[in-house]
Amino acid sequence: MYCERCGKQIDESLNYCNACGTQLRREILPPQKSLTAFMIAALACTVIFGLLILAILMSTLLDKVPNPDPIIAFGVAYLVVLFAISFIISRQVSKLIDIDLKSREFPQRPLAPPVQFPPRSLNQLDEFREPASVTDHTTRTLDNIPARRS
């Protein structure tokens, strides 16, 4: 068994995690329907009942009205609104599915601390540390030439 908080392996007989002190859940809850299942059912009901209501309205109104153009325009507008509602619900369902999948992932074990390599030895360069740059080295080695003033 693994701790839900820190991911350490623990004995099943313990009530608390030895590593982080989190109380382990021992309660057995009855399975609850998730919000995702509810939203999927709402999406299915919206589409099925929306199309059923449209079919009943169209068949009833087309028989009673002599000019079917406004009825067809109403049907197209109704389908657009039904599609928009279904699209909004399906976006929420996809977000809920992502949340469910992320909550079911196993806790990741903490990474080991990075390895610290010892600094490179620069012993072979100790004799060359005196001059700070090439310019300093060349100006120090040149002989001073007296300037002539006339």
Secondary structure as the mmCIF struct_conf table of DSSP 4:
data_model
#
loop_
_struct_conf.conf_type_id
_struct_conf.id
_struct_conf.beg_label_comp_id
_struct_conf.beg_label_asym_id
_struct_conf.beg_label_seq_id
_struct_conf.end_label_comp_id
_struct_conf.end_label_asym_id
_struct_conf.end_label_seq_id
STRN STRN1 TYR A 2 TYR A 2
TURN_TY1_P TURN_TY1_P1 GLU A 4 CYS A 6
STRN STRN2 GLN A 9 GLN A 9
TURN_TY1_P TURN_TY1_P2 GLU A 12 SER A 13
BEND BEND1 ASN A 15 ASN A 15
STRN STRN3 TYR A 16 TYR A 16
TURN_TY1_P TURN_TY1_P3 ASN A 18 CYS A 20
HELX_LH_PP_P HELX_LH_PP_P1 THR A 22 THR A 22
STRN STRN4 GLN A 23 GLN A 23
HELX_LH_PP_P HELX_LH_PP_P2 LEU A 24 ARG A 25
HELX_LH_PP_P HELX_LH_PP_P3 LEU A 29 PRO A 31
HELX_RH_AL_P HELX_RH_AL_P1 LEU A 35 LYS A 64
BEND BEND2 PRO A 66 PRO A 66
HELX_RH_AL_P HELX_RH_AL_P2 ASP A 69 ARG A 104
BEND BEND3 GLU A 105 GLU A 105
HELX_LH_PP_P HELX_LH_PP_P4 PHE A 106 VAL A 115
HELX_LH_PP_P HELX_LH_PP_P5 PHE A 117 SER A 121
HELX_RH_3T_P HELX_RH_3T_P1 ASN A 123 PHE A 128
BEND BEND4 GLU A 130 SER A 133
HELX_RH_AL_P HELX_RH_AL_P3 VAL A 134 THR A 141
BEND BEND5 LEU A 142 LEU A 142
HELX_LH_PP_P HELX_LH_PP_P6 ASP A 143 ASN A 144
HELX_LH_PP_P HELX_LH_PP_P7 PRO A 146 ARG A 148
#
